[in-house]
């Protein structure tokens, strides 16, 4: 019985020793494996270096792309700015030269148009008996705004352009230009009085007028130039509500006489406006007059200065307004007062 117990204990001890031995063998195997890997690493440092370089190169690729993109943008922006400066500078120079050419042309035509202000004729003052006048300074001689004197070489202007019809003069704005007749309202949009291609074009009579001013409403067109030439000054009436009253006349000069019109209306409108429509008869005239008076921005217009019961002829000056190519228009309208001859 005791031997059996001893054998059982010996057997259990042997089993435990076997387990311990197995564990030691596993540890040794792991240790040898680790050492083998370390040895392999030490024996092949080249492999590790190559792998490291590959990893570094892979990491550097995005950085390189970013640098190239930043470099491209860095050079692109100045290039675009430089090209823009050249383009806009070229456009500015082109416009400047066109403006200058038109100004020089129309300035040369002024040699054929001389306007002088005539002194106003007044009845002599009667001195009272026993009174003497003592003037410290001589009084300025009043000017006759109604009858300026025009010296116009109509023959010379017709020689330059056979379509010449009249000279238009708006003294309040220092506008003085020859007016041409047009075939289709397109002919002289960008063609000067001398027939040269230019943005400024000419001041031209409505093609529907057929070269005549004998209509109840006659349209004359001109460009609203940025430098104030042609009809570029008409808009000044809107800026100064006293300007029209200072000299409210428009003169149309032809060999048969000088026609004076008085300004009664100016306003902004559009190309679709009914003010461009024709009218017929007295009723049509009255309706048209009522329309343009409602539209008018000329608030200081002396209401009784024109007798509209006689339905005088109207002259309408029309020019573009606002952004180039838009449909806004600025209108100045005047009614016939008198036709006179130069004294």
The 8 nearest C-alpha neighbors of each residue, nearest first, counted from 0:
[[1, 3, 2, 4, 5, 6, 7, 8],
 [0, 2, 4, 3, 5, 6, 7, 8],
 [3, 1, 5, 0, 4, 6, 7, 8],
 [4, 2, 6, 0, 5, 1, 7, 8],
 [3, 5, 7, 1, 2, 6, 8, 0],
 [4, 6, 2, 8, 7, 3, 9, 1],
 [7, 5, 9, 3, 8, 4, 10, 2],
 [6, 8, 10, 4, 5, 9, 3, 11],
 [9, 7, 11, 5, 10, 6, 12, 4],
 [10, 8, 6, 12, 11, 7, 13, 5],
 [9, 11, 7, 13, 8, 12, 6, 14],
 [12, 10, 8, 14, 13, 9, 7, 15],
 [13, 11, 9, 15, 14, 10, 8, 16],
 [12, 14, 16, 10, 11, 15, 9, 17],
 [13, 15, 11, 17, 12, 16, 10, 18],
 [16, 14, 12, 18, 17, 13, 19, 11],
 [17, 15, 13, 19, 18, 14, 20, 12],
 [16, 18, 20, 14, 15, 19, 13, 21],
 [19, 17, 21, 15, 20, 16, 22, 14],
 [20, 18, 22, 16, 21, 17, 15, 23],
 [19, 21, 17, 23, 18, 22, 16, 24],
 [20, 22, 18, 24, 19, 23, 17, 25],
 [23, 21, 19, 25, 24, 20, 18, 26],
 [24, 22, 20, 26, 25, 21, 27, 19],
 [23, 25, 27, 21, 22, 26, 28, 20],
 [24, 26, 28, 22, 23, 27, 29, 21],
 [27, 25, 29, 23, 28, 24, 30, 22],
 [28, 26, 30, 24, 25, 29, 31, 23],
 [27, 29, 25, 31, 26, 30, 32, 24],
 [30, 28, 32, 26, 27, 31, 33, 25],
 [31, 29, 27, 33, 32, 28, 26, 34],
 [30, 32, 34, 28, 29, 33, 35, 27],
 [33, 31, 35, 29, 30, 34, 28, 36],
 [34, 32, 36, 30, 35, 31, 29, 37],
 [33, 35, 37, 31, 36, 32, 38, 30],
 [34, 36, 32, 38, 33, 37, 31, 39],
 [35, 37, 39, 33, 38, 34, 40, 32],
 [38, 36, 40, 34, 39, 35, 41, 33],
 [37, 39, 35, 41, 36, 40, 42, 34],
 [40, 38, 42, 36, 37, 41, 35, 43],
 [41, 39, 37, 43, 38, 42, 44, 36],
 [42, 40, 38, 39, 43, 44, 37, 36],
 [41, 43, 39, 40, 38, 44, 37, 45],
 [44, 42, 40, 45, 41, 46, 39, 47],
 [45, 43, 47, 46, 41, 40, 48, 42],
 [46, 44, 48, 43, 47, 49, 50, 42],
 [47, 45, 49, 48, 44, 43, 50, 40],
 [46, 48, 50, 44, 45, 49, 51, 43],
 [49, 47, 51, 45, 50, 46, 52, 44],
 [48, 50, 52, 46, 51, 47, 45, 53],
 [49, 51, 53, 47, 48, 52, 46, 54],
 [52, 50, 48, 54, 53, 49, 47, 55],
 [53, 51, 55, 49, 54, 50, 56, 48],
 [52, 54, 50, 56, 51, 55, 57, 49],
 [53, 55, 51, 57, 52, 56, 58, 50],
 [56, 54, 52, 58, 57, 53, 59, 51],
 [57, 55, 59, 53, 58, 54, 52, 60],
 [56, 58, 54, 55, 60, 59, 53, 61],
 [57, 59, 55, 56, 60, 54, 61, 62],
 [60, 58, 56, 62, 57, 61, 55, 63],
 [59, 61, 63, 62, 57, 58, 56, 64],
 [62, 60, 64, 63, 59, 65, 58, 57],
 [63, 61, 65, 59, 60, 64, 66, 58],
 [62, 64, 66, 60, 61, 65, 59, 67],
 [65, 63, 61, 67, 66, 62, 68, 60],
 [66, 64, 68, 62, 63, 67, 69, 61],
 [65, 67, 63, 69, 64, 68, 70, 62],
 [66, 68, 70, 64, 65, 69, 71, 63],
 [69, 67, 65, 71, 70, 66, 64, 72],
 [70, 68, 66, 72, 71, 67, 73, 65],
 [69, 71, 73, 67, 68, 72, 66, 74],
 [72, 70, 68, 73, 74, 69, 75, 67],
 [73, 71, 75, 69, 74, 70, 76, 68],
 [72, 74, 70, 71, 75, 69, 76, 77],
 [73, 75, 71, 72, 76, 77, 78, 70],
 [76, 74, 72, 78, 73, 77, 71, 79],
 [75, 77, 79, 78, 74, 73, 72, 80],
 [78, 76, 80, 79, 75, 74, 81, 73],
 [77, 79, 81, 75, 76, 80, 82, 74],
 [80, 78, 82, 76, 81, 77, 83, 75],
 [81, 79, 77, 83, 78, 82, 84, 76],
 [80, 82, 78, 84, 83, 79, 77, 85],
 [81, 83, 85, 79, 84, 80, 86, 78],
 [84, 82, 80, 86, 85, 81, 87, 79],
 [85, 83, 81, 87, 82, 86, 88, 80],
 [84, 86, 88, 82, 83, 87, 89, 81],
 [87, 85, 83, 89, 88, 84, 82, 90],
 [88, 86, 90, 89, 84, 85, 83, 91],
 [87, 89, 85, 91, 86, 90, 84, 92],
 [88, 90, 92, 86, 87, 91, 85, 93],
 [91, 89, 87, 93, 92, 88, 94, 86],
 [90, 92, 88, 94, 93, 89, 95, 87],
 [93, 91, 95, 89, 90, 94, 96, 88],
 [92, 94, 90, 96, 91, 95, 89, 97],
 [95, 93, 97, 91, 96, 92, 98, 90],
 [94, 96, 92, 98, 97, 93, 91, 99],
 [95, 97, 99, 93, 98, 94, 100, 92],
 [98, 96, 94, 100, 99, 95, 93, 197],
 [99, 97, 95, 101, 96, 100, 94, 102],
 [98, 100, 96, 102, 97, 101, 103, 95],
 [99, 101, 97, 103, 98, 102, 96, 104],
 [102, 100, 104, 98, 103, 99, 105, 97],
 [103, 101, 99, 105, 104, 100, 106, 98],
 [102, 104, 106, 100, 101, 105, 99, 107],
 [105, 103, 101, 107, 106, 102, 100, 108],
 [104, 106, 108, 107, 102, 103, 101, 109],
 [107, 105, 103, 109, 108, 104, 102, 110],
 [106, 108, 104, 105, 109, 110, 103, 111],
 [109, 107, 105, 110, 106, 111, 104, 112],
 [110, 108, 112, 111, 106, 107, 105, 113],
 [109, 111, 108, 112, 107, 113, 106, 152],
 [110, 112, 152, 109, 151, 108, 113, 155],
 [113, 111, 151, 109, 110, 150, 114, 152],
 [112, 114, 150, 149, 151, 111, 115, 109],
 [115, 113, 149, 148, 150, 112, 116, 147],
 [116, 114, 148, 147, 117, 149, 113, 150],
 [115, 117, 147, 148, 142, 118, 143, 114],
 [116, 118, 143, 147, 142, 148, 119, 115],
 [119, 117, 142, 143, 141, 120, 140, 116],
 [118, 120, 143, 142, 141, 121, 117, 140],
 [121, 119, 118, 122, 143, 141, 142, 117],
 [120, 122, 119, 123, 124, 141, 118, 143],
 [121, 123, 124, 120, 125, 119, 141, 126],
 [124, 122, 121, 125, 120, 126, 119, 127],
 [123, 125, 126, 122, 121, 127, 132, 120],
 [126, 124, 127, 123, 122, 128, 130, 132],
 [127, 125, 124, 128, 130, 131, 132, 129],
 [126, 128, 130, 129, 125, 131, 124, 132],
 [129, 127, 130, 126, 131, 125, 132, 124],
 [128, 130, 127, 131, 126, 132, 125, 133],
 [131, 129, 128, 127, 132, 126, 133, 125],
 [132, 130, 133, 129, 126, 127, 128, 134],
 [131, 133, 134, 130, 126, 135, 127, 129],
 [132, 134, 135, 131, 136, 130, 137, 138],
 [135, 133, 136, 132, 137, 138, 131, 139],
 [134, 136, 133, 137, 138, 132, 139, 131],
 [137, 135, 134, 138, 133, 139, 132, 140],
 [136, 138, 134, 139, 135, 140, 133, 132],
 [139, 137, 140, 136, 134, 141, 135, 133],
 [140, 138, 141, 137, 142, 136, 118, 119],
 [139, 141, 138, 118, 142, 119, 137, 143],
 [142, 140, 119, 118, 139, 143, 120, 138],
 [141, 143, 118, 119, 117, 144, 116, 140],
 [142, 144, 119, 118, 145, 117, 146, 147],
 [145, 143, 146, 142, 147, 246, 116, 117],
 [144, 146, 143, 147, 259, 248, 142, 119],
 [145, 147, 144, 143, 148, 117, 116, 339],
 [148, 146, 116, 117, 115, 144, 145, 149],
 [147, 149, 115, 114, 341, 116, 117, 146],
 [150, 148, 114, 113, 151, 147, 115, 341],
 [149, 151, 113, 112, 114, 148, 152, 111],
 [152, 150, 112, 111, 153, 149, 113, 114],
 [151, 153, 111, 154, 155, 156, 112, 150],
 [154, 152, 156, 155, 151, 157, 254, 111],
 [153, 155, 157, 152, 156, 158, 151, 159],
 [154, 156, 158, 152, 157, 153, 159, 111],
 [157, 155, 159, 153, 158, 154, 160, 152],
 [158, 156, 161, 160, 154, 159, 155, 163],
 [157, 159, 155, 156, 160, 154, 161, 153],
 [158, 160, 156, 157, 193, 155, 161, 192],
 [161, 159, 157, 162, 158, 163, 156, 193],
 [160, 162, 157, 163, 158, 159, 156, 179],
 [163, 161, 179, 160, 180, 164, 157, 181],
 [164, 162, 179, 161, 157, 160, 178, 165],
 [163, 165, 179, 178, 162, 180, 210, 253],
 [166, 164, 253, 178, 252, 177, 163, 251],
 [165, 167, 177, 252, 176, 178, 251, 168],
 [166, 168, 251, 176, 175, 250, 177, 165],
 [167, 169, 175, 250, 174, 249, 170, 251],
 [170, 168, 249, 174, 171, 172, 173, 250],
 [171, 169, 173, 172, 168, 174, 246, 248],
 [170, 172, 246, 169, 173, 242, 243, 245],
 [171, 173, 170, 174, 169, 232, 233, 235],
 [174, 172, 170, 171, 169, 175, 168, 232],
 [173, 175, 169, 172, 168, 170, 176, 229],
 [174, 176, 168, 167, 173, 169, 166, 177],
 [177, 175, 167, 166, 178, 174, 168, 202],
 [176, 178, 166, 165, 167, 179, 163, 202],
 [177, 179, 203, 202, 165, 166, 164, 163],
 [180, 178, 163, 203, 162, 164, 204, 181],
 [179, 181, 204, 210, 162, 203, 164, 163],
 [182, 180, 206, 184, 183, 186, 204, 203],
 [181, 183, 206, 184, 186, 180, 185, 209],
 [182, 184, 185, 206, 181, 186, 205, 207],
 [185, 183, 206, 181, 186, 182, 205, 187],
 [186, 184, 188, 183, 187, 181, 182, 189],
 [185, 187, 188, 184, 181, 183, 182, 190],
 [188, 186, 190, 189, 200, 201, 185, 181],
 [187, 189, 200, 185, 186, 190, 201, 184],
 [190, 188, 200, 198, 197, 187, 196, 199],
 [189, 191, 200, 187, 196, 195, 194, 197],
 [190, 192, 200, 201, 194, 195, 193, 197],
 [191, 193, 194, 201, 160, 190, 195, 200],
 [192, 194, 191, 195, 159, 160, 104, 190],
 [195, 193, 191, 192, 190, 196, 160, 187],
 [196, 194, 191, 190, 193, 197, 192, 189],
 [195, 197, 190, 189, 191, 194, 198, 200],
 [196, 198, 189, 199, 190, 200, 195, 97],
 [199, 197, 189, 200, 97, 196, 190, 188],
 [200, 198, 197, 189, 222, 201, 101, 224],
 [199, 201, 189, 190, 191, 188, 187, 198],
 [202, 200, 191, 187, 192, 203, 190, 221],
 [201, 203, 221, 178, 220, 179, 177, 176],
 [204, 202, 179, 178, 220, 180, 219, 201],
 [203, 205, 219, 180, 179, 206, 218, 181],
 [204, 206, 207, 218, 208, 219, 184, 203],
 [205, 207, 181, 208, 183, 182, 184, 209],
 [208, 206, 205, 209, 183, 210, 204, 182],
 [207, 209, 206, 210, 211, 205, 217, 212],
 [210, 208, 207, 211, 206, 180, 205, 182],
 [209, 211, 180, 208, 212, 204, 164, 206],
 [212, 210, 208, 213, 209, 214, 164, 204],
 [213, 211, 214, 217, 208, 210, 216, 314],
 [212, 214, 211, 215, 217, 312, 208, 216],
 [215, 213, 216, 212, 217, 312, 208, 211],
 [214, 216, 312, 313, 217, 213, 311, 284],
 [215, 217, 313, 214, 314, 312, 218, 315],
 [216, 218, 314, 214, 315, 212, 313, 215],
 [219, 217, 315, 205, 316, 314, 204, 220],
 [218, 220, 204, 316, 203, 205, 315, 317],
 [221, 219, 317, 203, 202, 318, 316, 204],
 [222, 220, 202, 230, 318, 229, 201, 203],
 [221, 223, 230, 318, 224, 229, 319, 199],
 [224, 222, 231, 230, 319, 318, 225, 229],
 [223, 225, 231, 227, 226, 228, 222, 229],
 [226, 224, 227, 231, 223, 228, 232, 98],
 [225, 227, 224, 228, 231, 98, 223, 232],
 [228, 226, 231, 232, 224, 225, 229, 230],
 [227, 229, 231, 224, 226, 230, 232, 223],
 [228, 230, 231, 222, 221, 224, 223, 227],
 [231, 229, 223, 221, 232, 222, 233, 228],
 [230, 232, 223, 227, 224, 228, 229, 233],
 [233, 231, 227, 234, 230, 235, 172, 228],
 [232, 234, 235, 230, 231, 236, 172, 331],
 [233, 235, 236, 232, 237, 231, 238, 329],
 [236, 234, 238, 237, 233, 232, 239, 172],
 [235, 237, 234, 239, 238, 242, 233, 240],
 [238, 236, 235, 234, 239, 240, 296, 266],
 [239, 237, 235, 236, 240, 234, 242, 241],
 [240, 238, 241, 242, 236, 237, 235, 243],
 [239, 241, 242, 236, 237, 238, 243, 297],
 [242, 240, 244, 239, 243, 245, 299, 236],
 [241, 243, 245, 239, 244, 240, 236, 171],
 [244, 242, 247, 245, 246, 241, 236, 171],
 [243, 245, 247, 246, 241, 242, 300, 299],
 [246, 244, 242, 243, 247, 241, 171, 248],
 [245, 247, 171, 244, 243, 248, 170, 242],
 [248, 246, 243, 244, 262, 261, 245, 171],
 [249, 247, 261, 260, 246, 262, 169, 250],
 [248, 250, 169, 260, 259, 168, 261, 251],
 [251, 249, 259, 168, 258, 167, 260, 252],
 [250, 252, 167, 258, 166, 257, 165, 168],
 [253, 251, 257, 166, 165, 250, 256, 258],
 [254, 252, 165, 256, 255, 257, 251, 166],
 [253, 255, 256, 252, 153, 257, 165, 151],
 [256, 254, 253, 257, 340, 252, 339, 338],
 [257, 255, 340, 253, 254, 339, 338, 252],
 [256, 258, 252, 339, 338, 251, 340, 253],
 [257, 259, 338, 251, 250, 337, 252, 256],
 [260, 258, 250, 337, 336, 249, 335, 338],
 [261, 259, 335, 334, 249, 336, 333, 248],
 [260, 262, 248, 333, 334, 247, 249, 263],
 [263, 261, 333, 247, 332, 248, 264, 334],
 [262, 264, 333, 300, 332, 261, 297, 334],
 [265, 263, 295, 332, 297, 331, 262, 292],
 [264, 266, 331, 295, 330, 296, 297, 332],
 [267, 265, 295, 296, 330, 329, 294, 268],
 [268, 266, 329, 328, 330, 327, 269, 265],
 [267, 269, 328, 327, 329, 272, 266, 270],
 [270, 268, 327, 328, 271, 272, 326, 267],
 [269, 271, 272, 326, 327, 328, 268, 275],
 [270, 272, 269, 273, 275, 326, 268, 274],
 [271, 273, 269, 274, 270, 275, 268, 276],
 [274, 272, 276, 275, 271, 270, 277, 287],
 [273, 275, 272, 276, 291, 287, 290, 277],
 [276, 274, 273, 272, 277, 270, 271, 218],
 [277, 275, 273, 274, 278, 272, 287, 271],
 [278, 276, 275, 279, 216, 274, 273, 283],
 [277, 279, 283, 284, 276, 280, 287, 215],
 [280, 278, 283, 284, 281, 277, 282, 215],
 [279, 281, 283, 282, 284, 278, 285, 215],
 [280, 282, 284, 283, 285, 279, 310, 286],
 [283, 281, 285, 284, 280, 286, 279, 287],
 [282, 284, 278, 279, 286, 280, 281, 285],
 [285, 283, 281, 287, 282, 286, 288, 280],
 [284, 286, 288, 282, 287, 283, 289, 281],
 [287, 285, 289, 283, 288, 284, 282, 290],
 [286, 288, 290, 284, 289, 285, 283, 291],
 [289, 287, 285, 290, 291, 286, 284, 292],
 [288, 290, 286, 292, 287, 291, 285, 293],
 [291, 289, 287, 293, 288, 292, 286, 294],
 [292, 290, 294, 293, 288, 289, 295, 287],
 [291, 293, 295, 289, 294, 290, 288, 264],
 [294, 292, 290, 291, 295, 289, 296, 288],
 [295, 293, 291, 292, 266, 290, 296, 265],
 [294, 296, 292, 266, 264, 265, 297, 293],
 [295, 297, 266, 298, 265, 294, 264, 237],
 [298, 296, 295, 264, 299, 300, 265, 240],
 [297, 299, 300, 296, 295, 240, 301, 264],
 [300, 298, 297, 301, 240, 241, 244, 302],
 [299, 301, 298, 297, 302, 263, 244, 264],
 [302, 300, 304, 303, 299, 263, 305, 244],
 [301, 303, 304, 300, 305, 263, 299, 306],
 [304, 302, 305, 301, 306, 300, 307, 263],
 [303, 305, 301, 302, 306, 300, 261, 263],
 [306, 304, 303, 307, 302, 334, 336, 261],
 [305, 307, 308, 309, 304, 303, 310, 311],
 [308, 306, 310, 309, 305, 311, 334, 285],
 [307, 309, 310, 306, 311, 305, 285, 281],
 [308, 310, 307, 311, 306, 305, 312, 281],
 [311, 309, 307, 308, 312, 284, 306, 281],
 [310, 312, 335, 309, 334, 307, 313, 215],
 [313, 311, 215, 335, 334, 216, 214, 310],
 [314, 312, 334, 216, 333, 215, 335, 217],
 [313, 315, 217, 333, 216, 332, 218, 334],
 [316, 314, 332, 218, 331, 217, 219, 317],
 [317, 315, 219, 331, 330, 218, 220, 332],
 [318, 316, 330, 220, 329, 219, 315, 221],
 [319, 317, 329, 221, 222, 328, 223, 220],
 [318, 320, 328, 223, 329, 327, 222, 321],
 [321, 319, 328, 327, 329, 318, 322, 223],
 [320, 322, 327, 323, 325, 319, 328, 326],
 [323, 321, 325, 324, 320, 327, 326, 319],
 [324, 322, 325, 321, 320, 319, 326, 327],
 [323, 325, 322, 326, 319, 321, 327, 320],
 [326, 324, 323, 322, 327, 321, 320, 319],
 [325, 327, 269, 270, 328, 324, 319, 320],
 [328, 326, 269, 320, 325, 268, 319, 321],
 [329, 327, 319, 320, 269, 268, 318, 267],
 [330, 328, 267, 318, 266, 320, 317, 319],
 [329, 331, 317, 265, 266, 316, 267, 328],
 [330, 332, 265, 316, 315, 264, 317, 333],
 [333, 331, 315, 264, 262, 314, 265, 263],
 [332, 334, 262, 261, 260, 314, 263, 313],
 [335, 333, 313, 260, 261, 312, 311, 336],
 [336, 334, 260, 312, 311, 259, 337, 313],
 [335, 337, 260, 259, 334, 261, 338, 311],
 [338, 336, 259, 258, 335, 339, 260, 257],
 [337, 339, 258, 257, 259, 256, 340, 336],
 [340, 338, 257, 256, 337, 258, 341, 146],
 [341, 339, 256, 257, 342, 338, 255, 258],
 [340, 342, 148, 339, 149, 257, 256, 146],
 [341, 340, 148, 339, 146, 149, 147, 117]]
